Amino acid sequence: MTLSNREVADIFAAVADSMEILGEDKFRSLAYRRAAEAIADLPMPLRDYQRGTRLKTSQASARRSPKRSPLFSIPASYRSTSA
């Protein structure tokens, strides 16, 4: 299943909301909120950036953490356990 930019942005906004409710670092929650806004405003689908049409990731970073997205990661404590 591929998420739209809006859906990904909504996830980031929800993480920011959760962080604020839990009283976590305000600068970190602000970073998630800004990321949500940036993703929502992207001119192309996020998956196209991930494929490398505009953003490049080094092979070294891909080898270091193969399970993490090169564009973003959500802390495990905020990930949904239902899939």
Contacts in CASP RR format, 6 or more apart in sequence:
PFRMAT RR
TARGET T0000
AUTHOR 0000-0000-0000
METHOD contacts of the structure
MODEL  1
MTLSNREVADIFAAVADSMEILGEDKFRSLAYRRAAEAIADLPMPLRDYQ
RGTRLKTSQASARRSPKRSPLFSIPASYRSTSA
2 45 0 8 1.000
2 47 0 8 1.000
3 11 0 8 1.000
3 46 0 8 1.000
4 45 0 8 1.000
5 39 0 8 1.000
5 40 0 8 1.000
5 42 0 8 1.000
5 45 0 8 1.000
5 46 0 8 1.000
6 40 0 8 1.000
8 39 0 8 1.000
8 46 0 8 1.000
9 36 0 8 1.000
9 37 0 8 1.000
9 39 0 8 1.000
9 40 0 8 1.000
10 36 0 8 1.000
11 36 0 8 1.000
11 74 0 8 1.000
12 32 0 8 1.000
12 33 0 8 1.000
12 35 0 8 1.000
12 36 0 8 1.000
12 39 0 8 1.000
12 72 0 8 1.000
12 74 0 8 1.000
13 32 0 8 1.000
13 33 0 8 1.000
13 36 0 8 1.000
15 29 0 8 1.000
15 32 0 8 1.000
15 74 0 8 1.000
15 75 0 8 1.000
15 78 0 8 1.000
16 29 0 8 1.000
16 30 0 8 1.000
16 32 0 8 1.000
16 33 0 8 1.000
16 36 0 8 1.000
18 78 0 8 1.000
19 25 0 8 1.000
19 28 0 8 1.000
19 29 0 8 1.000
19 32 0 8 1.000
19 78 0 8 1.000
20 26 0 8 1.000
20 29 0 8 1.000
35 72 0 8 1.000
39 46 0 8 1.000
42 49 0 8 1.000
44 53 0 8 1.000
44 54 0 8 1.000
46 71 0 8 1.000
48 54 0 8 1.000
49 55 0 8 1.000
49 71 0 8 1.000
50 69 0 8 1.000
50 70 0 8 1.000
50 71 0 8 1.000
55 70 0 8 1.000
55 71 0 8 1.000
57 70 0 8 1.000
61 70 0 8 1.000
62 70 0 8 1.000
END
